[in-house]
Amino acid sequence: MTTERQWQVVENLKEVQAQVVKAVEGKREARLVAVSKYKPAEDLMYCYEAGQRHFGENYVQELVDKSEKLPRDIQWHFIGHLQSNKCKAVAGIPNLFAVETVDSSKKADALNKACVSVGRNEPLRVFVQINTSNEEAKSGTSPSDATTVCKHIIESCPQLSLQGLMTIGMFGREPAEKNPDFECLVECKKTVEAEIPGKSLELSMGMSDDFVQALEAGSTNVRVGSKIFGARKK
């Protein structure tokens, strides 16, 4: 029997999925990551039963707990700040699809070492997080250092596979025709790909309030939480 909560979550998911399809208009594929921070496993199962497979978590312990309880064909994304001492716990999740928050060569080294330690069968996908808004309180490498970190991953971290670039961007930006954080990440992608011939990078940018705008700007991976699951506790 479908509950009101299940119906609402699934309807929200369908609406977001439709907006994703419309925004890319067949120009490319785009991945929707349902961000379930603080939400119960039941909510995730509603989306899972409706066909959603990519889910994102911000906190290591919550990711570990949910990955143990929920179906093993879920593709998990870690999207929170990753501390070096938590790399082993994250790398040990068998169905981890990607870590989207590698913000330095040092962090890449720690994650690479963790993958070796836990014996992952194949390289772990990673995104390099870029601080496009240049905020001191925000993690991420500077746009000018993006190529250096990307090259380091390719050349020195055999247990990692460079998937793309990611940004969170500045909160509270007024809706506008163009978002400077998205424009910056697009430029970073062009610069890195020019320096690493043959490498094609994804762009992970856009969340509940701006994912459509991000897709229109070139995003291939959007992280949507509250638009699917509703407002979460502070």
KAPE-V439802 format. One record per residue. N is the residue number from 1. RES is the residue in one small letter. PHI is phi in degrees with one decimal (NA if undefined). Layout:
n	res	phi
N	RES	PHI
N	RES	PHI
This chain:
n	res	phi
1	m	NA
2	t	-77.9
3	t	-85.9
4	e	-62.0
5	r	-63.6
6	q	-61.2
7	w	-59.6
8	q	-66.5
9	v	-62.2
10	v	-66.8
11	e	-63.2
12	n	-61.1
13	l	-60.1
14	k	-61.2
15	e	-65.5
16	v	-65.5
17	q	-58.2
18	a	-65.1
19	q	-67.1
20	v	-63.5
21	v	-59.2
22	k	-65.1
23	a	-67.1
24	v	-89.3
25	e	48.4
26	g	74.9
27	k	-71.8
28	r	-166.3
29	e	-87.9
30	a	-136.2
31	r	-101.4
32	l	-98.6
33	v	-106.7
34	a	-83.1
35	v	-91.1
36	s	-110.7
37	k	-52.5
38	y	70.4
39	k	-90.7
40	p	-69.9
41	a	-58.4
42	e	-59.8
43	d	-61.9
44	l	-65.0
45	m	-65.3
46	y	-59.7
47	c	-70.2
48	y	-59.9
49	e	-67.4
50	a	-90.9
51	g	106.5
52	q	-72.9
53	r	-123.9
54	h	-95.7
55	f	-129.5
56	g	-121.4
57	e	-132.1
58	n	-93.9
59	y	-118.2
60	v	-59.6
61	q	-65.3
62	e	-66.1
63	l	-65.0
64	v	-60.4
65	d	-61.9
66	k	-68.6
67	s	-65.6
68	e	-79.5
69	k	-90.4
70	l	-99.5
71	p	-52.8
72	r	-77.0
73	d	-92.9
74	i	-68.7
75	q	-104.6
76	w	-87.0
77	h	-119.7
78	f	-93.0
79	i	-122.3
80	g	-98.0
81	h	-66.0
82	l	-101.0
83	q	-86.7
84	s	-58.1
85	n	-75.8
86	k	-105.8
87	c	-61.1
88	k	-65.0
89	a	-63.5
90	v	-69.4
91	a	-63.4
92	g	-79.4
93	i	-81.1
94	p	-58.2
95	n	-101.3
96	l	-76.5
97	f	-79.9
98	a	-162.3
99	v	-106.7
100	e	-96.8
101	t	-128.8
102	v	-79.7
103	d	-112.1
104	s	-166.3
105	s	-64.5
106	k	-61.9
107	k	-66.9
108	a	-61.5
109	d	-61.7
110	a	-64.9
111	l	-70.8
112	n	-61.5
113	k	-62.3
114	a	-64.9
115	c	-63.2
116	v	-65.0
117	s	-60.8
118	v	-90.2
119	g	70.9
120	r	-61.2
121	n	-76.0
122	e	-144.9
123	p	-55.9
124	l	-87.7
125	r	-68.0
126	v	-138.1
127	f	-111.8
128	v	-91.2
129	q	-82.0
130	i	-112.0
131	n	-86.6
132	t	-70.3
133	s	-96.1
134	n	56.0
135	e	-91.5
136	e	-62.5
137	a	-82.3
138	k	-106.6
139	s	-73.7
140	g	125.5
141	t	-79.0
142	s	-74.3
143	p	-54.1
144	s	-69.7
145	d	-100.4
146	a	-58.6
147	t	-63.0
148	t	-59.6
149	v	-66.8
150	c	-62.3
151	k	-63.2
152	h	-61.7
153	i	-61.3
154	i	-66.9
155	e	-88.5
156	s	-123.8
157	c	-127.3
158	p	-65.7
159	q	-88.5
160	l	-117.0
161	s	-122.7
162	l	-68.3
163	q	-94.2
164	g	174.0
165	l	-117.9
166	m	-136.2
167	t	-141.2
168	i	-93.8
169	g	79.1
170	m	-80.0
171	f	-73.4
172	g	80.9
173	r	-65.5
174	e	-69.9
175	p	-55.2
176	a	-143.2
177	e	-64.3
178	k	-133.7
179	n	-101.6
180	p	-62.3
181	d	-68.9
182	f	-67.4
183	e	-61.5
184	c	-64.0
185	l	-67.7
186	v	-60.8
187	e	-66.1
188	c	-59.6
189	k	-59.5
190	k	-61.5
191	t	-65.2
192	v	-64.8
193	e	-64.7
194	a	-69.7
195	e	-85.1
196	i	-124.2
197	p	-54.6
198	g	88.4
199	k	-94.7
200	s	-110.6
201	l	-107.0
202	e	-83.6
203	l	-123.6
204	s	-105.4
205	m	-155.5
206	g	108.4
207	m	-130.2
208	s	-53.6
209	d	-82.3
210	d	-140.9
211	f	-66.8
212	v	-66.5
213	q	-61.2
214	a	-64.6
215	l	-62.4
216	e	-65.6
217	a	-85.5
218	g	124.8
219	s	-63.9
220	t	-115.1
221	n	-150.7
222	v	-118.6
223	r	-113.9
224	v	-119.7
225	g	-116.0
226	s	-63.4
227	k	-67.5
228	i	-101.1
229	f	-98.4
230	g	89.3
231	a	-59.8
232	r	-107.6
233	k	-65.4
234	k	-76.4
